Amino acid sequence: MKIEEYKKWGLLFQLIVSVFFLVTMVYVWFEPAFLDLAFLMMGLLLLGIAFNNHVFYKRKYFTVIYVVGALIAFLMVAL
């Protein structure tokens, strides 16, 4: 796959997960039992942001910060 295709898929993934994350956050506002789903969506969103940050901007330090944030979000789901 060419790098341009990775960029398109990365942006599409981030857009879709962002919309689902926002919908999940509104849903959690009314039904707090789904907080684990919100943390899962946040972890996926942070992984998408980390990927796009690595591919587009080539900033390795911010990529690490986003991956660590995703791991923390996934740990919150596990606990």
C-alpha positions in Angstrom: 0.0 0.0 0.0 1.2 3.5 -0.8 1.7 6.1 2.0 -1.2 8.1 0.5 -3.6 5.2 1.1 -2.4 4.9 4.7 -3.1 8.6 5.2 -6.6 8.3 3.8 -7.5 5.2 5.9 -5.9 6.8 9.0 -8.0 9.9 8.7 -11.1 8.0 7.9 -10.6 5.8 11.0 -9.9 8.8 13.2 -13.1 10.6 11.9 -15.3 7.5 12.4 -13.9 6.8 15.9 -14.2 10.5 16.9 -17.9 10.5 16.0 -18.5 7.3 17.8 -16.6 8.6 20.8 -18.7 11.8 20.9 -21.9 9.8 20.7 -20.7 7.5 23.4 -19.8 10.4 25.7 -23.4 11.8 25.3 -24.8 8.4 26.0 -22.6 8.0 29.1 -24.0 11.3 30.3 -27.4 9.7 30.6 -26.4 6.1 31.4 -23.1 6.0 33.4 -23.0 2.2 33.2 -21.4 2.5 29.7 -18.3 4.3 30.9 -16.2 1.3 29.9 -17.3 1.7 26.3 -16.3 5.4 26.5 -12.8 4.4 27.7 -12.5 1.8 24.9 -13.5 4.4 22.3 -11.1 6.9 23.8 -8.3 4.3 23.6 -9.1 3.6 20.0 -9.2 7.3 19.2 -5.8 7.9 20.8 -4.4 5.0 18.8 -5.7 6.5 15.6 -4.3 9.9 16.6 -1.0 8.3 17.3 -0.9 6.6 13.9 -1.8 9.8 12.1 0.7 11.7 14.1 3.4 9.2 13.1 2.5 9.1 9.5 1.6 12.7 8.8 3.7 14.8 11.1 6.6 12.4 11.9 6.7 13.6 15.6 7.8 10.5 17.5 7.5 12.0 21.0 3.9 12.9 20.6 3.2 9.5 19.2 4.5 7.9 22.3 2.4 10.1 24.5 -0.7 9.2 22.5 0.1 5.5 22.8 0.6 5.7 26.5 -2.7 7.5 26.8 -4.4 4.7 24.9 -2.8 2.1 27.1 -4.1 4.0 30.2 -7.6 4.1 28.7 -7.5 0.4 27.9 -6.3 -0.3 31.5 -9.3 1.7 32.8 -11.5 -0.7 30.9 -9.8 -3.7 32.3 -10.0 -2.5 35.9 
